[in-house]
Amino acid sequence: MVLLHGFTQTMESWRLVADDLASDHRVVVVDAPGHGGSSPVRADLWDAARLVGEVGGRAVYVGYSMGGRIALRLALDRPDLVEGLVLIGATAGIDNAEDRAARRRADRSLADHIESVGVDVFLEEWLAQPLFAGLPENPTERAARSTNQPTGLAASLRDAGTGTMDPPWWNDLKSIEAPVTTMAGELDRKFTTLARRLAAAVPDGEVRVVQSAGHAVGLHDPAAVAAAVRDLRRRITIGGGGGRRPDRSADQADTARPRANRLPKIT
């Protein structure tokens, strides 16, 4: 399993999900370009997908929001590496060209703002959005976000924001043969609609709407995400998805730990 976090997060944001899954699966967590230990890395969605694929190899990829965009791009570019996808709060892009351009302008403006006010002030603003209302207190995860650098977050917005999916990828989704589970919190109506659209656009898609959760489903209900990943793995097994890596046995699982990765700079 390879877990890909969202914008302003770090690999620490996956801690509860990763520790759960590590009891019976090999788990890799990655700091995305511009974030955490990969803060110096500059990459658009295409390069980010390539870097993540080099680290994760053939696996089930679980992506939240920005991480979902990266995982989706990897499935389109390197289907041989993707056994299955879990996409949380994700999209295949903005349909209207003018809306895409407006989103790019807004993200460039927001990137300038981050570089002006700094990470701590920006995080207070970012997490105060209704999108993240009701998030459980998690001081460790919040402290890890504060280690991000303004230049890294700003570059991520400019290079890998939703507006950079131009043209959008909706028409390409029919080529994804791997099983896909899409997820959204029931309180996040926009991404619940997008989750249903994504699942309908791929040949083998399922939708899970998590009760009482908002956009950041992995923080609202980590057990629901872990359960969805395990169910996807069972779908792969039943469907004969080749190349499955054997799960750890019970005695091995007691000492299992998620493996952390920082991405190399692009040269």
Summary of the structure (lengths in Angstrom):
residues: 267
radius of gyration: 17.2
end to end distance: 27.0
largest distance: 55.5
contacts: 952
relative contact order: 0.21
helix: 53%
strand: 13%
